C-alpha cells in the first residue's frame, strides 16, 4: 500500500524474481511431479499414499483422504523463502471467502441475521470439532503434526492481489513454471497495464460503497 493506504502493484521486486527462479528450479527437475495444470489431475494423492512421494503440497482437507494410508506421514508448513522471513506463511485460496445476498431478496435484515447466526455457531462449534477433534486427533499421526498445524493456521493470509486479480497476473507464476519459461519479468511487464486497470475498477467500486 502507498502512503494513503491504497493498494498498488509492486510485483517486479528482487524478492519476487528470486522466488520465481527458486520455484522454477525446484519444480522442473527429475524428482518433482507437478500438477499445476489444475485439480483435474487425480494421480497425485494416490502416488503419495502408495509411498511414491516424499513430500506432498496440498490442501489441509486432503489429510482426511490419507487417513487409511499405511505409511506414517507428518505435517509441515510451507517453507520460508529464506532465514529473514519472520514466520511461515500460507496463502488462502480466493474462491470462497464471502457470501452475497442477491438484490432480489426483500427481507435483507432477516437474511443477514440468519447468516450472522450461522457464522457465529459455525465458529463456536463446527471449527473446534473439525480442527481440534478431526484434524488434530483423528487424522494426524503424531503430536508434532498437531503443533505444525497450529503453525500453519497462524500463518494464514488473504492476498488482496490474488483475490481481486481476475486471472490477469495471479496465475502467471505457475503458468510460466509449467512452461519452463524464463521470461518472468517481460511477461509480468506486459500484463501490468491490464492488471492496474482491473485494480482501479476494484478500488473505484470500494469508493462507491463508502
C-alpha positions as CSV (number, residue, x, y, z in Angstrom):
1,X,0.0,0.0,0.0
2,X,1.1,3.6,-0.6
3,X,1.3,6.4,1.9
4,X,-2.5,6.9,1.5
5,X,-3.2,3.2,2.3
6,X,-4.1,2.4,-1.3
7,X,-3.1,-0.9,-2.8
8,X,-0.8,-0.9,-5.8
9,X,1.2,-3.5,-7.8
10,X,4.8,-3.9,-6.7
11,X,5.4,-7.3,-8.1
12,X,8.7,-7.0,-10.0
13,X,10.9,-6.8,-7.0
14,X,14.2,-8.7,-6.4
15,X,12.3,-10.9,-3.9
16,X,9.7,-11.8,-6.5
17,X,12.1,-12.6,-9.2
18,X,14.3,-14.6,-6.8
19,X,11.2,-16.6,-5.6
20,X,10.3,-17.4,-9.2
21,X,13.8,-18.6,-10.0
22,X,13.9,-20.8,-7.0
23,X,10.5,-22.3,-7.7
24,X,11.4,-22.9,-11.4
25,X,14.5,-24.8,-10.4
26,X,12.7,-26.7,-7.6
27,X,9.7,-27.9,-9.8
28,X,11.4,-28.6,-13.1
29,X,13.6,-31.5,-12.3
30,X,13.6,-35.3,-12.4
31,X,12.4,-35.6,-8.8
32,X,9.3,-33.4,-8.8
33,X,5.9,-34.3,-10.1
34,X,4.0,-31.1,-10.8
35,X,0.3,-30.9,-11.5
36,X,0.0,-27.1,-11.8
37,X,-2.3,-27.6,-14.8
38,X,-5.2,-27.8,-12.4
39,X,-7.0,-30.0,-9.9
40,X,-8.2,-32.3,-12.7
41,X,-5.0,-34.4,-12.1
42,X,-6.1,-37.0,-9.6
43,X,-2.9,-39.1,-9.6
44,X,-1.0,-37.0,-7.0
45,X,-2.9,-38.2,-3.9
46,X,-2.6,-42.0,-4.7
47,X,1.0,-41.5,-5.7
48,X,1.8,-40.2,-2.2
49,X,-0.5,-42.6,-0.4
50,X,1.3,-45.5,-2.1
51,X,4.7,-44.3,-0.9
52,X,5.8,-42.9,-4.3
53,X,6.5,-39.4,-3.0
54,X,8.4,-37.9,-0.1
55,X,6.6,-34.6,0.1
56,X,3.1,-33.6,-0.9
57,X,2.0,-30.0,-1.1
58,X,-1.8,-29.9,-1.0
59,X,-4.9,-28.6,0.9
60,X,-5.4,-29.4,4.6
61,X,-8.7,-31.2,3.8
62,X,-6.7,-33.9,1.9
63,X,-5.5,-35.2,5.3
64,X,-8.8,-37.0,5.7
65,X,-8.2,-38.9,2.4
66,X,-4.9,-40.1,3.8
67,X,-6.4,-41.5,7.0
68,X,-6.1,-45.1,5.8
69,X,-2.6,-44.6,4.5
70,X,-0.3,-47.5,5.8
71,X,2.9,-45.4,5.7
72,X,3.2,-42.9,8.5
73,X,3.2,-39.2,7.5
74,X,3.5,-35.9,9.2
75,X,2.5,-32.3,8.5
76,X,4.8,-29.4,7.7
77,X,4.2,-25.7,6.9
78,X,5.1,-24.2,3.5
79,X,8.9,-23.5,3.7
80,X,10.1,-20.0,4.2
81,X,11.8,-18.2,1.3
82,X,14.9,-17.5,3.5
83,X,16.1,-17.1,7.1
84,X,15.0,-13.5,7.1
85,X,11.3,-14.4,6.7
86,X,9.9,-14.0,10.3
87,X,7.1,-16.6,10.2
88,X,5.7,-19.4,8.0
89,X,3.0,-18.0,5.6
90,X,0.2,-19.7,3.8
91,X,-2.0,-18.1,1.1
92,X,-5.7,-18.9,1.5
93,X,-7.5,-19.7,-1.8
94,X,-9.6,-16.8,-3.0
95,X,-12.7,-18.5,-4.2
96,X,-14.8,-19.0,-1.1
97,X,-14.2,-16.1,1.4
98,X,-17.6,-14.5,1.4
99,X,-21.4,-14.8,0.8
100,X,-23.5,-12.4,-1.2
101,X,-27.2,-11.6,-0.7
102,X,-28.9,-11.3,-4.2
103,X,-30.6,-8.0,-5.0
104,X,-33.9,-9.8,-5.3
105,X,-34.0,-10.6,-1.6
106,X,-36.6,-8.4,0.2
107,X,-36.1,-9.3,3.8
108,X,-32.4,-8.4,4.0
109,X,-32.3,-7.8,7.7
110,X,-33.8,-11.3,8.4
111,X,-31.4,-13.0,5.9
112,X,-28.4,-11.0,7.4
113,X,-29.4,-12.1,10.9
114,X,-29.6,-15.8,9.8
115,X,-26.2,-15.6,8.1
116,X,-24.7,-14.0,11.2
117,X,-26.1,-16.7,13.4
118,X,-24.8,-19.5,11.0
119,X,-21.3,-17.9,11.0
120,X,-21.3,-17.5,14.8
121,X,-22.3,-21.1,15.6
122,X,-20.0,-22.5,12.9
123,X,-17.1,-20.7,14.5
124,X,-18.2,-21.8,18.0
125,X,-19.0,-25.4,17.3
126,X,-18.0,-26.6,13.9
127,X,-14.5,-25.2,13.6
128,X,-13.4,-26.7,17.0
129,X,-14.9,-30.0,16.2
130,X,-13.2,-30.2,12.8
131,X,-9.9,-28.6,13.8
132,X,-9.3,-30.0,17.3
133,X,-11.1,-33.3,17.1
134,X,-10.7,-34.4,13.4
135,X,-7.5,-32.7,12.1
136,X,-5.5,-32.8,15.3
137,X,-6.7,-36.2,16.8
138,X,-8.4,-38.5,14.2
139,X,-6.4,-37.6,11.1
140,X,-3.0,-36.7,12.5
141,X,-0.5,-39.4,13.3
142,X,1.6,-37.7,16.0
143,X,1.8,-34.7,18.4
144,X,4.3,-33.0,16.2
145,X,1.8,-32.7,13.4
146,X,-0.7,-31.1,15.7
147,X,1.9,-28.5,16.6
148,X,2.7,-28.0,12.9
149,X,-1.0,-27.5,12.2
150,X,-1.1,-24.6,14.7
151,X,1.9,-23.0,12.9
152,X,0.2,-23.4,9.6
153,X,-3.0,-21.9,10.7
154,X,-1.2,-19.0,12.4
155,X,0.4,-18.0,9.1
156,X,-2.7,-17.8,7.0
157,X,-3.0,-14.7,4.8
158,X,-5.6,-13.4,2.3
159,X,-3.8,-11.9,-0.6
160,X,-5.7,-8.9,-1.9
161,X,-4.0,-9.1,-5.3
162,X,-4.8,-12.8,-5.7
163,X,-8.5,-12.4,-4.6
164,X,-9.2,-9.4,-6.9
165,X,-6.7,-10.2,-9.8
166,X,-9.4,-11.6,-12.1
167,X,-7.0,-14.1,-13.7
168,X,-4.6,-11.4,-15.0
169,X,-1.4,-11.9,-13.1
170,X,-2.0,-14.2,-10.1
171,X,-1.7,-17.4,-12.0
172,X,1.1,-16.4,-14.3
173,X,3.6,-17.6,-11.7
174,X,2.5,-21.2,-12.1
175,X,1.8,-20.9,-15.8
176,X,5.4,-19.8,-16.5
177,X,6.8,-22.5,-14.3
178,X,4.7,-25.1,-16.1
179,X,6.0,-23.9,-19.4
180,X,9.6,-23.9,-18.0
181,X,9.8,-20.2,-19.1
182,X,12.4,-17.8,-18.0
183,X,10.7,-14.6,-19.3
184,X,9.1,-13.9,-16.0
185,X,9.9,-10.1,-15.9
186,X,8.9,-9.4,-19.5
187,X,5.6,-11.4,-19.1
188,X,4.6,-9.5,-16.0
189,X,5.5,-6.2,-17.5
190,X,3.2,-6.9,-20.5
191,X,0.3,-7.7,-18.2
192,X,0.7,-4.9,-15.7
193,X,-1.4,-2.3,-17.6
194,X,-4.3,-4.7,-17.7
195,X,-3.9,-5.6,-14.0
196,X,-3.6,-2.0,-12.9
197,X,-6.8,-1.1,-14.9
198,X,-8.6,-4.0,-13.1
199,X,-7.3,-2.8,-9.8
200,X,-8.6,0.7,-10.4
201,X,-12.1,-0.7,-11.1
202,X,-12.0,-2.6,-7.8
203,X,-10.8,0.5,-5.8
204,X,-13.4,2.6,-7.5
205,X,-16.1,0.1,-6.5
206,X,-15.0,0.3,-2.9
207,X,-15.1,4.1,-3.1
208,X,-18.6,4.0,-4.4
209,X,-19.7,1.9,-1.4
210,X,-18.2,4.4,1.0
